[in-house]
Amino acid sequence: MECVAECSPCYLKQVISAFEAAGLPQERQKEIIKEVSKMIPDVDDTKSPAENSSILLLEAYRLMGIDDPFKEAKERSNTFAMELYPRLRNMVLNAEDPLMMAIKMAAAGNIIDMGILREFDVDKSIEDALSMGFALCDYGQFRDFLNKARKILIIGDNSGEIVFDKLLVEQLKRYHVDIIYSVKSGPILNDSTMEDAIMVGMDKMADIIENGNRYLGTVLDACSEEFIQAYKDADLVISKGQGNYESLEGKEIAGDKTFFIFRAKCPWVAKRAGVNYMDLVFCQNRMRE
C-alpha cells in the first residue's frame, strides 16, 4: 500500500505518542517534532505508510536518547492481557466453533495499539468481535489452507495483543502443524519483541523468530534471511495488524496463502480493504502486483 497525503499527520501522531510514553518535557517535544517534521518532504511515497512511519519514529527515538519509550507500557499491556486470558480461553473452548472464536479474539486484541489509538477499550473490542464479527471474512478459504498445512507462520503485531494470539495458537495446534511466531528484532512503538514473547509464554507454544529489523509492519527488504525463508516455507501465513496489511497486501511473497487479521484504524486502509473505518477484517491476500 502506497502513502497518501493523510499519512503525514499520522507519522507525527505516532512520534507524539512516543513523547508521551517517555514523559518527555513539552519544550523538548517541540524541538524534536520540528526536526522530525523536516524529514516528511523526503519520504518515499511509494513505500508503505508503516515503513515511512518507522523512519521518522526511529529518528525521534535517536533524538530523544531513549531506545524503548514504550517499555513499561508494553509490560503493563502484557500483564493486563494475561489477567484476561483464563476468561477468554474459556470462551474459546466453550464456543460452537472454537477456531473461529479464537480468530475473533485475535482480532479483538488488535485494538491494543499505542501508536494510532492512544486510548482503547479492550472489553468493547471483544464485544464488537462477538456481536458484529468481521466486515470481511474469508474463513472458508482459510480452512481450506489450514486443512492442508504442515507449517504455519504467524506474523505478530503488538504487546498485549500477543496474549490474544495464544488463543489462536492453541487452536491451530489441534491440526498437528508446526507453528512459527515472528516478532520484531528491536523496539518500535508497542510492537512485540522476543522479550514480550517470553514474558507471556508464547515461546512455550510456538517457535519464536525475530524478523531482522525494528520497522513497523513487515518491510521485506529489511527482513532477515531466516524470516524470509520461514515465509516461503510456510503453507499458511497469518498476518496480524494494520501495519502488516499495509506492507504485505498484494505482495508476491504473500501469494494466496496469507490471511490478514486486523482492525481498520485508518480510513484509507479501510477503503483499500473495502470495509468501513474501525471494522474488523479477516481476509485472504489479493494479488495486485
C-alpha positions as CSV (number, residue, x, y, z in Angstrom):
1,M,0.0,0.0,0.0
2,E,1.4,3.4,-1.0
3,C,1.1,6.5,1.0
4,V,-1.5,9.3,0.7
5,A,-1.3,12.9,1.8
6,E,-3.2,12.0,5.0
7,C,-0.4,9.7,6.1
8,S,1.9,12.7,7.1
9,P,-0.2,13.8,10.2
10,C,-0.3,10.1,11.3
11,Y,3.5,9.9,11.2
12,L,3.7,12.8,13.6
13,K,0.9,11.5,15.8
14,Q,2.9,8.3,16.4
15,V,6.0,10.4,17.2
16,I,4.0,12.4,19.8
17,S,2.7,9.1,21.2
18,A,6.4,8.2,21.9
19,F,6.9,11.5,23.6
20,E,4.0,10.9,25.9
21,A,5.0,7.4,26.7
22,A,8.5,8.6,27.6
23,G,7.2,11.6,29.7
24,L,9.3,14.0,27.6
25,P,9.1,17.7,28.6
26,Q,7.0,19.8,26.4
27,E,9.9,22.1,25.3
28,R,11.9,19.0,24.2
29,Q,8.9,17.6,22.3
30,K,8.7,20.9,20.3
31,E,12.4,20.8,19.5
32,I,12.3,17.2,18.2
33,I,9.0,17.5,16.3
34,K,10.5,20.4,14.4
35,E,13.5,18.2,13.4
36,V,11.5,15.2,12.5
37,S,9.0,17.2,10.5
38,K,11.8,18.3,8.2
39,M,12.0,14.7,7.0
40,I,8.5,14.5,5.7
41,P,9.1,16.1,2.3
42,D,11.8,13.4,1.6
43,V,9.8,10.3,2.5
44,D,9.3,7.9,-0.4
45,D,5.5,7.8,-1.1
46,T,5.9,4.5,-3.0
47,K,6.8,2.9,0.3
48,S,4.2,1.7,2.8
49,P,2.9,4.1,5.5
50,A,4.3,1.6,8.1
51,E,7.8,1.9,6.7
52,N,7.8,5.7,6.5
53,S,6.4,6.0,10.0
54,S,9.2,3.8,11.2
55,I,11.9,6.1,9.7
56,L,10.5,9.1,11.4
57,L,9.9,7.3,14.7
58,L,13.4,5.9,14.9
59,E,14.9,9.3,14.3
60,A,12.7,10.6,17.1
61,Y,14.0,7.8,19.3
62,R,17.6,8.8,18.5
63,L,16.9,12.5,19.3
64,M,15.2,11.5,22.5
65,G,18.0,9.3,23.5
66,I,15.5,6.6,24.5
67,D,15.6,3.2,22.8
68,D,12.3,1.9,24.0
69,P,9.9,4.6,25.3
70,F,7.0,2.1,25.5
71,K,8.9,-0.5,27.6
72,E,6.8,0.0,30.7
73,A,3.6,0.4,28.8
74,K,4.2,-2.9,27.0
75,E,4.8,-4.7,30.2
76,R,1.5,-3.3,31.6
77,S,-0.4,-4.4,28.5
78,N,1.0,-7.9,28.7
79,T,0.1,-8.2,32.3
80,F,-3.4,-6.8,31.7
81,A,-4.0,-9.3,28.8
82,M,-2.6,-12.2,30.8
83,E,-5.2,-11.4,33.5
84,L,-7.9,-11.7,30.9
85,Y,-6.5,-14.8,29.3
86,P,-8.3,-17.5,31.5
87,R,-11.7,-16.0,30.9
88,L,-11.1,-15.6,27.2
89,R,-9.7,-19.2,26.9
90,N,-12.9,-20.5,28.5
91,M,-15.0,-18.5,26.0
92,V,-13.0,-20.1,23.1
93,L,-13.2,-23.7,24.5
94,N,-17.0,-23.4,25.1
95,A,-17.7,-21.9,21.7
96,E,-19.6,-23.8,19.0
97,D,-16.6,-23.2,16.7
98,P,-13.5,-22.7,18.9
99,L,-11.3,-21.9,15.9
100,M,-13.5,-19.1,14.7
101,M,-13.9,-17.8,18.2
102,A,-10.1,-17.8,18.6
103,I,-9.7,-15.8,15.4
104,K,-12.2,-13.3,16.6
105,M,-10.3,-12.9,19.9
106,A,-7.1,-12.5,18.0
107,A,-8.8,-9.7,16.0
108,A,-10.2,-8.1,19.2
109,G,-6.7,-7.9,20.6
110,N,-5.6,-5.7,17.7
111,I,-7.2,-2.8,19.5
112,I,-4.1,-2.6,21.7
113,D,-2.3,0.0,19.6
114,M,-0.4,2.8,21.4
115,G,0.7,4.5,18.2
116,I,-2.6,5.2,16.5
117,L,-5.1,4.7,19.3
118,R,-3.8,6.3,22.5
119,E,-7.0,5.2,24.3
120,F,-8.6,1.9,23.7
121,D,-11.3,-0.3,25.2
122,V,-10.4,-3.9,25.2
123,D,-13.7,-5.1,26.6
124,K,-15.6,-3.1,23.9
125,S,-13.3,-4.6,21.2
126,I,-14.1,-8.1,22.4
127,E,-17.8,-7.3,22.4
128,D,-17.6,-6.0,18.9
129,A,-15.8,-9.1,17.7
130,L,-18.5,-11.3,19.2
131,S,-21.6,-9.2,18.2
132,M,-20.6,-7.8,14.9
133,G,-17.9,-10.1,13.7
134,F,-15.8,-9.4,10.6
135,A,-16.9,-7.0,7.9
136,L,-14.8,-9.1,5.5
137,C,-14.4,-12.8,6.3
138,D,-12.5,-15.4,4.3
139,Y,-12.9,-18.2,6.8
140,G,-13.8,-20.8,4.3
141,Q,-10.7,-20.1,2.3
142,F,-8.6,-20.1,5.5
143,R,-10.0,-23.5,6.5
144,D,-9.1,-24.9,3.1
145,F,-5.4,-23.9,3.6
146,L,-5.4,-25.0,7.2
147,N,-6.6,-28.5,6.4
148,K,-3.6,-29.0,4.1
149,A,-1.0,-27.0,6.1
150,R,2.0,-28.5,7.8
151,K,3.9,-25.3,8.6
152,I,2.2,-22.0,9.8
153,L,3.9,-18.7,10.2
154,I,2.1,-16.1,12.4
155,I,3.4,-12.5,12.0
156,G,2.8,-10.9,15.3
157,D,1.9,-7.3,16.0
158,N,1.6,-5.7,19.4
159,S,2.4,-6.4,23.0
160,G,-0.7,-7.3,24.9
161,E,-2.2,-8.5,21.6
162,I,0.3,-11.4,21.6
163,V,-1.6,-12.9,24.6
164,F,-4.8,-13.0,22.5
165,D,-2.8,-14.7,19.7
166,K,-2.0,-17.5,22.2
167,L,-5.7,-18.5,22.0
168,L,-5.4,-18.9,18.2
169,V,-2.1,-20.8,18.5
170,E,-3.8,-23.3,20.9
171,Q,-6.5,-24.0,18.4
172,L,-4.1,-24.3,15.4
173,K,-2.0,-26.9,17.3
174,R,-5.0,-29.2,17.2
175,Y,-4.2,-29.5,13.5
176,H,-0.8,-31.0,14.2
177,V,1.1,-28.3,12.5
178,D,4.5,-26.6,13.2
179,I,3.9,-23.0,14.2
180,I,6.4,-20.2,14.0
181,Y,5.6,-16.9,15.6
182,S,7.6,-13.9,14.5
183,V,8.4,-10.7,16.5
184,K,10.4,-7.6,15.9
185,S,14.2,-7.6,16.4
186,G,14.0,-4.3,18.3
187,P,11.5,-1.9,19.9
188,I,9.2,0.2,17.8
189,L,6.0,1.7,19.4
190,N,4.4,-1.2,21.3
191,D,5.2,-3.9,18.8
192,S,6.1,-7.3,20.3
193,T,9.7,-8.4,20.7
194,M,11.3,-11.6,21.9
195,E,11.1,-10.1,25.4
196,D,7.3,-9.9,25.1
197,A,7.0,-13.4,23.7
198,I,8.9,-14.9,26.6
199,M,7.0,-12.8,29.2
200,V,3.6,-14.1,28.0
201,G,4.8,-17.7,27.4
202,M,4.4,-17.7,23.6
203,D,7.8,-19.3,23.4
204,K,6.3,-22.4,25.1
205,M,3.6,-22.7,22.5
206,A,5.4,-21.9,19.2
207,D,8.9,-21.4,17.8
208,I,9.8,-17.7,18.1
209,I,11.9,-16.0,15.4
210,E,12.8,-12.3,15.0
211,N,12.2,-10.7,11.7
212,G,15.6,-9.0,11.5
213,N,14.5,-5.4,11.9
214,R,12.5,-3.0,14.0
215,Y,10.3,-1.4,11.4
216,L,6.5,-1.2,11.8
217,G,4.7,-3.7,9.6
218,T,6.8,-6.2,7.6
219,V,9.4,-4.4,5.4
220,L,10.6,-7.3,3.3
221,D,13.8,-5.6,2.1
222,A,14.9,-5.2,5.8
223,C,13.9,-8.7,6.9
224,S,16.4,-11.4,7.8
225,E,17.0,-14.5,5.6
226,E,15.6,-16.6,8.4
227,F,12.3,-14.8,8.3
228,I,12.1,-14.7,4.5
229,Q,12.8,-18.4,4.4
230,A,10.2,-19.1,7.1
231,Y,7.7,-17.1,5.0
232,K,8.5,-19.1,1.8
233,D,8.4,-22.4,3.6
234,A,5.0,-21.8,5.3
235,D,1.9,-23.4,3.9
236,L,-0.2,-20.8,5.7
237,V,0.7,-17.3,6.9
238,I,-1.4,-15.4,9.4
239,S,-0.5,-11.7,9.4
240,K,-1.7,-9.6,12.4
241,G,-2.3,-5.9,12.5
242,Q,-2.8,-3.0,10.1
243,G,0.9,-2.3,9.6
244,N,1.5,-5.8,8.3
245,Y,-1.5,-5.4,6.0
246,E,-0.1,-2.1,4.7
247,S,3.2,-3.6,3.9
248,L,2.3,-7.1,2.7
249,E,-1.1,-6.9,1.0
250,G,-0.8,-7.6,-2.7
251,K,2.9,-8.7,-2.5
252,E,4.1,-11.7,-4.5
253,I,5.6,-13.4,-1.4
254,A,2.2,-13.3,0.3
255,G,0.6,-15.1,-2.5
256,D,-2.8,-16.6,-1.7
257,K,-1.6,-18.4,1.5
258,T,-1.5,-15.2,3.6
259,F,-4.5,-14.2,5.7
260,F,-4.7,-10.8,7.4
261,I,-6.4,-10.2,10.7
262,F,-6.7,-6.6,11.8
263,R,-8.9,-3.6,12.7
264,A,-9.0,-0.9,10.1
265,K,-7.8,2.0,12.1
266,C,-7.3,4.3,9.1
267,P,-9.9,5.4,6.6
268,W,-7.6,4.8,3.7
269,V,-6.7,1.3,4.8
270,A,-10.4,0.6,5.3
271,K,-11.1,1.8,1.8
272,R,-8.2,-0.3,0.4
273,A,-9.8,-3.4,2.1
274,G,-13.3,-2.5,1.1
275,V,-14.6,-2.0,4.6
276,N,-15.6,0.8,6.9
277,Y,-13.3,2.7,9.3
278,M,-12.7,0.6,12.5
279,D,-14.2,-2.6,11.0
280,L,-12.7,-5.9,11.9
281,V,-11.1,-7.7,8.9
282,F,-10.2,-11.3,8.3
283,C,-9.2,-11.6,4.6
284,Q,-7.1,-13.5,2.2
285,N,-4.3,-11.7,0.3
286,R,-5.4,-10.4,-3.0
287,M,-2.6,-10.0,-5.6
288,R,-2.2,-6.5,-7.0
289,E,1.3,-6.6,-8.4
